[in-house]
Amino acid sequence: MKVVLADDHTIVRQGLRSLLETKLGIEVMGEASDGREALALTEKLQPDLIILDIAMPGLNGLEALQQIQVYYPQVKVIILSMHVEENYVSRALRLGASGFVYKGSAFDDLELAMRAVLKGEVFLSSAVSQVLVNGFLQISTQKQQDQILLERLSPREREILQLFSEGKTRTQIAELLSISVKTVDRHKENLKDKLETKKDKELRLLAGRFGLTG
């Protein structure tokens, strides 16, 4: 396996090179200190794998990853970073990273990631996996809360909320449902009370979250 290292800290690159070459017998073809250098080395050396940091000057690792996947899709990328926030991890995976390893992990994690890449698998170190699990649980909790709010509404109120979110006027809603405009207004006020909101814009946003929009 031919590898390129991209990290803006020289001592990190030197340490990784030493470990990869002495412990794993892997050829490190080149080193880059920023994303642009990583792209240039990728074009020049055509490595099998790039180990890429996120926080680099000029062109950060995620932007470099995106371009690598467009122009050199055969090159695998493992992100090695201290930044394991959910937005970084999710974006890296969406952009095509084959692995995401926390810099605070033991070297064994990087070795496991490289072995996984060789098999065509995706590897996440435990700290990274936990971030994704936490993000999923937060989304699940929000969905549960939304379901509780939705169940407060009557079928007619849900119907009016959808029509309102689709841009229908109170008069149009009244005509569609064969009710008076005053009844529409009363339902709308009830919706705001039950959903604990005061603005029409917030009602539309909630309708979208509930999946009521057409």
N, C-alpha and C positions, 0 to 999 in steps of 0.2 A: 504494500500500500504506500503510495506516494502522497505526502502530506505538506500542506502550507499552513503556517501559523500566522494569525493576525491578531495582534494585541499592541496597544500603545505603550505598554510597559516592557522595557527591554529585559528586565530581570525575570519577568514572567515567561517571556518567550524563551530565554536561555534555559530556565528551569524545565519548561515543558520539552524543549528539544533534547535536553540531557536525559530526561526520564523516558521519552519515547524511543530514543536511540539505544540507550543502555538496557532498559528493562524489556522493551518489546521488539527491539531490532527493526524499528520502522524508520524509513528514510524521510527526513525532513528536507524538502527540496528548497524551501525559501521561507523568509519571514517578512511580514508587513506590519507597519506601525499605524496604518489607518485603512479605511475602507477602499480608498482609491488605489493604494498600493496593492491591496488584496485582489482587486479586480485585474490590475495590470499583471500580477504574478499568475493569476488564474489563466489569463489569455496566453501568457508566455510559456508556462510550465505544464499546463493541463494536468493538474494533480487529480488524484482520486478523491481526496478529502481536504476540506479547509476547516480548521478549528478557529472559530471566529468570536471575538469579543463583541459586545454591543457598544459600550461607551468608548468611541474613538473619535478623534478630531477629523474635521473635513467632511467625511462621509461615514456615518455610524454603521455599526454592524448589520442592523436590520435593513437599511437601505442597500448596503452592499449585497446582502443575502438576496434581496428581491432581484437585483440586476444579475447576479450569478445564476439564479434559477431561470431567468429569461434567456441569457446568452450562452450559458454553459450548464444545461439541465442535467448532464451526466455527472457533474461534480457534486458530491455529497457535502453537506455542511452540518457541523456540530457547533452549536452556540455554547460558549464557555463564559459565564458572566456572574457577577455579583448581583445583577439586577434580575430578580426572579418574581417581580410583581406580575400579577395575572395578565395585565395588558401586554407586557413584553413577551411572556411565554405564548399566549394565544396568537399574537401576531407572528411570532417566529414560526410557529407550527403552520399557520395558514399560508405563510410565504414559502413553505417547503423545507424547513429545517428537518434533518433526520435525527437530531438529538438536541437536548438542552441540559447542560450540566452546570450545577452550581459551583462557583469557584471555591466555596468553602468546603466542598466535599473532598474525600480522599482521592488519590490518583486512581484507585481501583474503579471509581465511577466512570472516569474518562475511558479507561480500558474497556469496561463493559459497553460503553456507548459505541466505541469503535467496532467491537465485535458484533454488536447489534446492526450497525450500519452495513457491515459486510454481508449480513444475512437479509438485508433489505427491510429491516425492522426499524422502529422508532424507539429511542431510549430517552427516558426522563429520570434524572436523579430524584431521590426521595423528596428532597426539599421542594423541587419543582412540581412533582406530582401532587404534593400536599396543597400547594397554591391553587392548582387547578381544581382539586376536590373542594377546597373552601369556596372558590368562585362558583362552582356548580351548586353547592348547598345554599349559597346566598340567593342564586337565581331561583332555586326550588322554593325557598322560603318566601320570596316575592310572589311567586306564582300561587302559593297557598294563600297568602294574604289577599291577592287579587280575587281568588275564587270565593273567599269569605265575603268580600265586598259585593261580588256579582250575585251571590245567593241572597243578598238583602233585597234585590230588585225583583219586582213582579215581571211576568212575561211582557206586559204592555210597556212597562218602564224600560225594559231592555230593547224593545222594538223602537221606542221613541229615541233612546240614546243612540242606536245605530243610525236611524234616519237623520238625526241631528248631526252626528259625526260625519255623515256623507254630504253635508252641506245643504240639506233641505231646510226651507224656512218654516216658521211655525204654521203659516197658512197652508203650505204644501203638505206638511205632516198631518194637519187637521183633515185635509181633503183625502189623503191617502188612507187614513184610518177611520174616516167618517165620524169624526168627533169635532167638538168646537175648539176654537183657538184658545179659549180660556182653559179648557181641559188640558190642552197641550202645555200651556204655561204652568198649570198646577202640577202636572207630571214632571216638568222640568225642574220646578222648585223642589219637589220631593226627591228627585235624583241628586240634586246638589246637597240636600240634607243627608241623605243616606250615604253618599260618597264623600261627604265631609269636604266639599269644595265650594268655591264661590264664583269662579270664573268659567265662562263658556269654553275657553281654550283648554282648561284643565279637564272639562268633561270630554272633549274630543280626544285628548291624550289618553284618558282612562279607557275610552271606548277602544282605542287602538291596542292598549295593553290587554284588554279583555278578549281581543280577537273578534270584536263585534263589527269592525269596519268591513265594508263590502270590497 
